[in-house]
Amino acid sequence: MRYLKIVTVGLLVSLLAHSGALFAQSSLKIAKLKYGGGGDWYANKTSLPNLIKFCNSELKMNINPVEDVVEVGSPDIFTYPFVHMTGHGNVVFSDAEAQNLRNYLLSGGFLHIDDNYGLDQFVRREMKKVFPELSFVELPFDHQIYRVKYVFPEGLPKVHEHDGKQPQGFGLIWQGRLICYYSYETDLGNGWEDQSVYNDPEEMRRKALQMGANLLSYAFMIQ
């Protein structure tokens, strides 16, 4: 318990230390997670900028319009209240990276993992390094994350079809707190991309952005 308090204080101090520079531009920044193993962590180039723009416009948030990139093992991860992870392929966390990510999540950080198709087996394996004692559980449709700003009575919207499966939202829960949300079989981040990338209907893109706004709102709310 004492260690957890120290880590929590460390995150608060780090956030406060960066607050002056952040508020000079905007109140906070979010980041995309860079990981090893060969998977395309950099996928969906326009997704986070578009989600930020939507949240700033529709929900009057004050997020810096430029996303950052943060490595799993970097101490800089503690400066971000929300970190987004995506890709299609292999993921590998070293022991030190897994411990750093664990400390980040235990100290109040929030991780959104979006399976861009092909990520599932790797991310489940590597998150077991981070939390050996936890398993992903499917969240019920009445969970707050589906209604914090926009209501999704049937859970995640289905953006793209792959295997004909229903979209599912999984979570890692630590002492009653959702610390990691994993969107599966939905391609949520694809729905945030520029319209010209996939030519998705505007209604579907808006639903994807609304669900993304729920994720950010929830993450900021639990800080």
Secondary structure, DSSP 8 states (H G I E B T S, - for coil): -HHHHHHHHHHHHHHHHHHHHHHHH-SB--EEEE-BSS--TT--TTHHHHHHHHHHHHS---B-SS-EEEETT-GGGGG-S-EEEEESS--B--HHHHHHHHHHHHTT--EEEEE-SS-HHHHHHHHHHH-TT---EE--TTSGGGTSSS--TTSS---S-SSS---EEEEEEETTEEEEEEEESS-HHHHHS-HHHH---HHHHHHHHHHHHHHHHHHHHT-
